Amino acid sequence: MASSISISQSQLFSNEIHVKTQKLRSAFAYVSLKTPSFQTGLLAKNHSRSMPKMPYRTVVTSATTAEKPKKRYPGEAKGFVEEMRFVAMKLHTKDQAKEGEKESDTQPVAKWEPTIEGYLKFLVDSKLVYDTLEKIVDKALHPSYAEFRNTGLERSENLSRDLEWFKAQGHAIPEPSTPGTSYAQYLEELAEKDPQAFICHFYNIYFAHTAGGRMIGKKVAQKILDNKELEFYKWEGDLSQLLQNVREKLNKVAENWSREEKNHCLEETEKSFKYSGQILRLILS
């Protein structure tokens, strides 16, 4: 009924124009031929039976349903590892990194007063964490973990040699303490049920040790080890190339993740810092 009413109205409108002067009708036709917008209106009027103004409706629909520009995450253009690095750097303090945003709740490393006993606790708990990481990667409960076998960043054997050296110097080697055991247990749980969160810890543990970890090791060695460089801070081959190889593997694994899974991985960064910080503070115990 609605369409027939529309047609009759159009016809009445045409008849009315016809009754008017021929001059007005001719002028309207002339303008419509010269003006595209008038042409479109005239065509719509003359073909109301077969063309119910679809072009107009289509334009409106496409304008309202157009996709919004995709949100870009910091570092995304360079790969997911750069996204992880960006988030991690913001969790540093300003005296640790120029991108740092956290307020420091401890003394700068240069003012630390470490002890042999505290340093041994740190090394023992660190070894437990690296043992756990290497076992998880070796078992590869998730296929992606297998990508990270034998990367050259492994630390367990190096830490074993360091602890043997301390023992030979007459120092008692302690048992792992709560910071190390709780972190190792947490990593095992994540590795089984939450691969994205586990990868976050994997990245932060290994990459942080090659940067700030080395700096801390050097400062501690100056104060209590007569500048002896431990095996913990040595790598076979070019370290920068080893890191680049692992970056590429991490980016490759993350290519198969959804944006939600990537964000979940990034959100785990703060927990990684919390657990690692608890182990690091053992140096001052």
C-alpha positions in Angstrom: 0.0 0.0 0.0 2.8 2.4 0.9 4.5 2.0 -2.6 1.2 2.6 -4.5 0.6 5.8 -2.5 4.1 6.9 -3.4 3.5 6.3 -7.1 0.2 8.2 -7.1 1.7 11.1 -5.4 4.5 11.2 -8.0 1.9 11.1 -10.8 -0.1 13.9 -9.2 3.1 16.0 -8.9 3.8 15.4 -12.7 0.3 16.3 -13.7 0.4 19.5 -11.7 3.6 20.5 -13.5 2.0 19.7 -16.8 -1.0 21.9 -16.1 1.5 24.7 -15.2 3.1 26.7 -18.0 5.1 24.8 -20.6 7.9 27.3 -20.0 8.4 26.3 -16.4 8.5 22.6 -17.3 11.1 23.3 -20.1 13.2 25.4 -17.7 13.2 22.6 -15.1 14.2 20.0 -17.7 17.0 22.3 -18.9 18.4 22.9 -15.4 18.2 19.2 -14.7 20.2 18.3 -17.7 22.9 20.7 -16.7 23.0 20.0 -13.0 23.9 16.4 -11.8 22.1 16.7 -8.5 18.9 17.7 -10.3 19.4 14.9 -12.7 19.5 12.4 -9.9 16.3 13.8 -8.4 14.5 13.8 -11.6 15.5 10.2 -12.4 14.3 9.1 -9.0 11.0 10.8 -9.5 10.4 9.4 -13.0 11.5 5.8 -12.0 9.9 5.5 -8.6 8.3 2.2 -9.5 11.5 0.4 -10.3 14.2 2.3 -8.3 13.0 3.1 -4.7 15.9 5.4 -3.9 18.4 2.6 -3.2 21.5 4.6 -4.1 20.8 7.1 -1.4 20.2 4.4 1.2 23.3 2.5 0.2 25.5 5.5 0.7 24.1 6.2 4.2 24.5 2.6 5.2 28.1 2.3 4.1 29.0 5.5 5.8 27.6 4.4 9.2 29.1 0.9 9.0 32.6 1.8 7.9 35.3 0.2 10.0 37.2 2.4 12.5 41.0 2.7 12.0 42.8 -0.2 13.6 44.4 0.7 16.9 48.2 0.6 16.8 50.1 -0.6 19.9 53.5 0.9 20.8 56.2 -1.1 19.0 53.7 -3.2 17.0 55.2 -2.2 13.7 58.5 -3.8 14.6 57.1 -7.1 15.9 55.7 -8.3 19.2 59.0 -8.4 21.0 59.2 -4.7 20.7 55.8 -4.4 22.3 57.0 -6.5 25.2 60.1 -4.4 25.5 58.1 -1.2 25.5 55.9 -2.4 28.4 58.9 -3.7 30.3 60.8 -0.5 30.1 57.9 1.5 31.5 58.1 -0.7 34.6 61.7 0.4 35.3 62.5 3.4 37.4 63.9 6.5 35.8 67.3 5.9 37.2 67.3 2.4 35.5 66.0 3.5 32.1 65.0 6.8 30.4 61.6 5.3 29.5 61.0 4.2 33.2 57.9 5.4 34.9 58.0 3.6 38.3 59.1 5.3 41.5 62.1 3.5 43.1 61.5 1.8 46.4 65.1 0.6 46.8 68.5 2.1 46.8 70.4 2.5 43.5 72.6 -0.5 42.8 75.7 1.6 43.3 74.8 2.0 46.9 74.0 -1.6 47.6 76.0 -3.4 50.3 75.8 -7.0 49.2 77.0 -10.0 51.2 78.4 -13.4 50.1 75.6 -15.1 51.9 72.9 -13.0 50.3 74.5 -13.3 46.8 74.6 -17.1 47.2 70.8 -17.1 48.0 70.2 -15.1 44.9 72.3 -17.5 42.7 70.6 -20.6 44.1 67.1 -19.3 43.6 68.0 -18.0 40.1 69.3 -21.4 39.2 66.0 -23.0 40.3 64.1 -20.6 38.0 66.4 -21.3 35.1 66.2 -25.0 35.7 62.5 -24.8 35.6 62.4 -22.8 32.4 64.8 -25.2 30.6 62.7 -28.2 31.7 59.5 -26.6 30.5 61.0 -25.8 27.1 62.5 -29.2 26.8 59.2 -31.0 27.5 57.3 -28.5 25.3 53.8 -29.1 26.6 52.8 -26.5 24.0 54.5 -27.0 20.6 55.6 -23.4 20.5 57.9 -23.9 23.5 60.1 -26.2 21.3 61.2 -23.1 19.4 63.3 -22.0 22.5 65.4 -25.1 23.0 69.2 -24.6 22.8 69.1 -20.8 22.2 72.4 -20.2 23.8 70.8 -18.1 26.5 70.5 -21.0 28.9 72.0 -20.3 32.4 71.6 -23.5 34.4 75.0 -25.1 33.6 76.8 -21.8 34.1 75.2 -21.3 37.5 76.2 -24.8 38.5 79.8 -24.0 37.8 79.6 -20.8 39.8 78.1 -22.6 42.8 80.9 -25.2 42.6 83.4 -22.4 42.6 81.9 -20.9 45.8 81.8 -24.3 47.4 85.5 -24.7 46.6 86.1 -21.4 48.4 84.6 -22.8 51.6 81.2 -21.3 51.3 78.1 -23.3 52.3 75.5 -23.5 49.5 72.0 -22.8 50.8 68.8 -24.5 49.8 66.4 -22.6 47.5 64.3 -20.1 49.5 60.6 -19.0 49.1 61.2 -16.4 46.3 62.7 -19.0 44.1 60.4 -21.9 44.9 57.3 -19.8 44.5 58.4 -18.5 41.2 59.3 -21.9 39.9 56.0 -23.3 40.9 54.1 -20.4 39.2 56.1 -20.9 36.0 55.1 -24.6 35.9 51.5 -23.7 36.4 51.5 -21.1 33.6 53.4 -23.3 31.2 50.6 -25.9 31.4 47.5 -23.7 31.1 48.6 -20.2 29.9 51.3 -20.2 27.2 51.0 -16.5 26.4 51.7 -15.6 30.1 54.6 -18.1 30.2 56.2 -16.6 27.1 56.1 -13.2 28.9 58.1 -14.5 31.8 60.5 -16.4 29.5 61.2 -13.2 27.6 61.7 -11.0 30.6 63.8 -13.4 32.6 66.3 -14.1 29.8 66.5 -10.6 28.3 66.6 -8.7 31.6 69.6 -10.8 32.7 71.5 -9.8 29.5 71.0 -6.1 30.3 70.4 -5.0 33.8 71.4 -8.4 35.2 74.9 -8.0 33.9 75.3 -4.5 35.3 74.2 -5.8 38.7 76.6 -8.7 38.5 79.5 -6.3 37.7 78.7 -4.0 40.7 78.4 -7.0 43.1 81.7 -8.5 41.8 83.4 -5.2 42.5 82.2 -5.1 46.1 82.6 -8.7 47.3 84.4 -10.8 44.7 87.5 -8.8 43.8 86.0 -8.2 40.3 85.7 -11.9 39.5 83.4 -12.4 36.6 81.1 -15.3 37.2 80.0 -17.8 34.5 76.5 -16.6 35.0 77.4 -13.5 33.1 79.2 -15.2 30.2 77.8 -16.5 26.9 79.3 -18.5 24.1 79.2 -16.7 20.8 77.9 -13.3 20.0 75.3 -12.4 22.6 73.7 -9.8 20.4 73.1 -12.4 17.7 71.8 -14.9 20.2 69.3 -12.3 21.4 68.3 -11.5 17.8 67.7 -15.2 17.0 65.4 -15.5 20.0 63.6 -12.2 19.1 62.8 -13.7 15.7 61.5 -16.9 17.3 59.3 -15.0 19.7 57.9 -12.8 16.9 57.2 -15.9 14.9 55.3 -17.6 17.8 53.2 -14.4 18.5 52.2 -14.2 14.8 49.7 -16.9 15.5 48.1 -15.1 18.5 45.0 -13.0 18.5 45.2 -9.3 19.7 43.5 -10.4 22.9 46.2 -13.1 23.5 49.0 -10.6 22.8 47.5 -8.1 25.3 47.2 -10.9 27.9 50.9 -11.6 27.5 51.7 -8.0 27.9 49.6 -7.7 31.0 51.7 -10.5 32.7 54.8 -8.3 32.6 54.2 -6.7 36.0 54.0 -10.2 37.7 57.3 -11.1 36.0 58.9 -8.0 37.5 57.4 -8.8 40.9 58.8 -12.4 41.1 62.2 -11.5 39.7 62.5 -8.5 42.1 61.9 -10.7 45.1 64.8 -13.0 44.0 67.0 -10.0 43.3 66.5 -8.5 46.7 68.0 -11.7 48.2 71.4 -10.1 47.4 70.9 -7.7 50.2 69.7 -10.3 52.8 
